[in-house]
Amino acid sequence: MNFFLDILRGIVIGVANIIPGVSGGTMMVSMGIYDKIIGCINHLFSRFKDSIRTLLPYGIGMAVGILGLSKLITVCLERFPLPTGFLFIGLILGSVPIILKRIKGDKGNSVSIPAFICGFVLVVGLQIIGGGNGTDAAMNMNPLLVIILFLMGMIASATMVIPGVSGSMMLMLLGYYNPIVGTISRMVDALITRDFGTVFSCVGILLPFGIGVVIGIFAIAKLIEILLKRYPSQTFSVILGLVLASPVAILMETGFATATVVTILCSAVTCVVGFVVALKLGD
């Protein structure tokens, strides 16, 4: 049962990582598994069996979320942006009690206001900068593009792991979001139609990106583990700021320009659903 629930948690993280403005790291925090995943990544080789056993269901879920649900989420964002956005806002807000408990559990320490403000301003600032969206990069395979894709993977993964900072938004700013997500979508379609020529072509693009993602995750995870050990309350205060700024970033991305009464009511429902799901998955 726990294995199945961890797969569901992984799906939520995977879906979050492909939505601009939403952070997979935030979803980890909201479900109370952030420390555990960071610890397993950092001790993958020293505690290989235990780490793999812990990470496997999350990895399966993330693969399902990214490969299997990317089209569904894209359609939902296009047709129902506000209810979909509020679903993730609910998921994010459900993490706040967990974070506050961690801060108060650190020998009675309280929220560090300067650290909180830094985290909050960082996310909102990135969203403001990203409002214009970068021009999509050309994906003509050559040695330079391989290096660039590797670097994009490192940047994206580092920001994916940090709560509140959207790896998808960073890719969008740099002009690689639509090309990467489009390549994933084409590969899924090619697998369904057994067009293996297209599959291999897509793999050629995604492989250097994926290698960069793996290396970036290991690098940032080690830094975060050190910060959590040495400055736990300050680190979680920054995380609280990052997390509470995420709903602002999502609303800036979706907006209320075309909202109707029905849309707002549906959004309220999806927000509550997201909040309850976060609480349940965080148990």
N, C-alpha and C positions, 0 to 999 in steps of 0.2 A: 504493500500500500504506500509506504514512504517513497519507494522507487518511482511509482506512478506519479505521486504528488511532486516529486523533484523534477520529473519530466515536464509536468505542467508549469512549474516555476521556470524551467529552462525555456519553454515556449514563450512565456511572457517576456523574458529577458531578450530572446531572439527577435521578437516582434518589435520591442522597444528600440532595439539597435538600428532598425531600418526606418524609423520614423524621425524626421528632422524635428529637433526641439525636445525629444524624449531621450532619456539616458538609460542604457541597460544597467549601469551602476546604481541608478536611483531605484530601479526595480529590485535589484539585489538587496538594497537597504530596506525597501518596503516589505520584503518578505523575510527579513531577519537572517539572511544567509550571506551577507557581504563579507564578514570576517572569515567565515568558514571557507568560502571560495578563494579569497585572497591567500589564506593560510595554505590551502591545498596547492595552489599554483606555486607558491614560494618553496614548498617542501615536496614538490613533485618527485624529485630524484632521491631525496633522502628517505621519504616515506611513500615509495612508489605505489605499492598495492593499495594502501589506504586512500591515497590521494586519487588514484584512478577510480576506485570504487565510489568515492564521493562525487567526483566530477563527471563520471560517465552519464548519469541520467540528465544532468544539466546540459551536457554537450549534445545529447540526443534531442532534447527539447529545443535547444537553440537552433540546431540544424532544421528541425521541423518548422520552427517559427520563421526562420529566414527563407528557407527554400519552399516550404509548403504554403505559407500564409502571406508571402510578400504581395502576391496579386490581390488577395482578398483585402488586405490592409490598404493597399493602394486605391482600390475601388471605394472602400469605406471612407477614406480621407477625401476622395474626389466628390463623392455623392453626399456623404454625411459628415462633413468636417467637424462641426461643433459637437455632436454626440460622441464621435470617436475621440476627439480631443478631451472631452470631459470624462470619458472612461479612464483615460490615463491620468487625468488630474485626480480622480478618486483613488486610483492605485497609488499615486504619489502621496496624497494626504494621509493615506492609511499607514504610511511609514513613520509619520511624525511621532506618535506615542513610543514607538520602538527606539527612535533616536534619543528622545528626551530621557527615556529610562536608562539608556547607556551613559548619557552625560551625568545624570544624577547618581548613577551607580559608581561613578569614579570618585570615591571617598568624599561624597557630598558636594562635589564641585557643581557650579552652575554654568549656564551658557556663557561663553566668552563673546561679548557683544562685538568687539572689533573683528574677531575671526568670523562670526556670523555675517557681518556686513560685507566682508571681503568675498565670501562665498556667494552671497546674494548678488552683489554688483557684478561679479565675474560672469554669471550666467546671463543676466539681463543685458550686460554690455555686449556679450557675444551675439545675442539675438538681435540687438540693434544693428551691430556691424553686419550681420548676415542677412539683414532685411532685403538687400538688393540681390542676393544670390549670385554666386560666381558664374561666369560663362562656362558652359560644358566643354571639357577638354576633348580633343580628338584622340581616338583610341587606335591609331595606326601602329601596329606592333613593330618595335625596333628596340635595340639595347637600351636606349635612353628611357623609353617608356617603361621597360621592365624595372629599371632603377627607381623611376618616379612612383610606379605602382607599389613597390616595396616600401618606399618612404610614406606613401599615403596610408598603407596598411598599418605602419607603426604609429602614425599620428592618430588615425581613426581608433585603433585599439586602446591607446593610452587615454583618449578622451572618453571612450566607451566605459572604461573601468572606473573613471572618476564620477561619482554621483553628481547628477545635475548638469554635467557637461555632455552635450550630444555629439557623439562621433559622426552621426549622419549630417548634423549641421556643419561640422568642420569640413566634411567632404563636399558639401554643397557650396560652402564658401570658396573652396579651392577648385571647384568645377568638376569634381570626380564623382559626385553622388549619383546623378542620373546615368552616366556611363557604366558605373559599377552595378547599380541595381538593375539597369537594363540588360547587362550581361548575365546576371543571375537569372532574370526572367527568361531570356532567350535559351539559356542552358536547360531550364526546367521544361520549356516547350519542346526543345530538341530531344530531351530524354523521353518525353511522352511519345513523340513521333519517331523515335529511334533514328534521328538524324545525327549520327555519331561524328560526322565531319564538323558540324556546328558545335557539338559538345566539346570536342578536342580544341576547337578554336577558342571557345569560352574559357576552358580550363587554362589555356595559355595566358589569358588575361588575368584570371582570378588567382592562379597559383602564386605569382610573386606578391600579389596583394595579401593573400592568406598567410604567406611566410612572414611578411611584415607585421601582420596582426598578431601572430603568435609571439614574436620577439618583443613587440611593444607591450603586450599584456604582461610578460614576465618582468620587463624592466619597471613598469609603473607599479606592479603589484608589490615588488620588493620595497619601493619607496614608501608606499602606503602602509605596509606592515611596520616599518620602522617608525613612522609617524604615530601609528595607533599604539605602539608600545611605549614610546617616549612621551608623547603629548596627547593622550587619549581624549580628554575633555575638549581641548582646543581643536583637535582634528574633527571630532564629531560636531563641534560648533560650526566649523567650516562646512561640513557635510550638510548640517541642518540648513545653513544659508543656501547652499547649492540646491537642495531638495525643495525648499519653500519658494525659490525663484523659478523652479521648473514650470509650475502652473502659469506663472506670468508669461514665461517664454512661449508656452503652448498657446495661450490666448492671443499673444501678439502674432503668432503664426496663423491662427484660424480666424479670430475676430468675430464680431457680431453683426457685420454689415448686412448680411442677408438673412439674419435670424428671424424666425416667426415664433409665435406663441407655442406652437406644437414642437418646434425644434428646441426651444428653451426647456420645455417640460421633459422632452426625451433626453436632453442633455443632463438635466437634474437626476433623472432615473439612472442613466449610465454612470454618472458620478457616484451615486450611492452604491451601485453594483460594484464599481471599481474599488471603492473604499472597503466594502465588506469582503471582497475577494482578497484584498491585500491583508486584511486582518486575519482571515482564515489561513491563507498561505504562509503568514508570518508566525502562526502558532508553533 
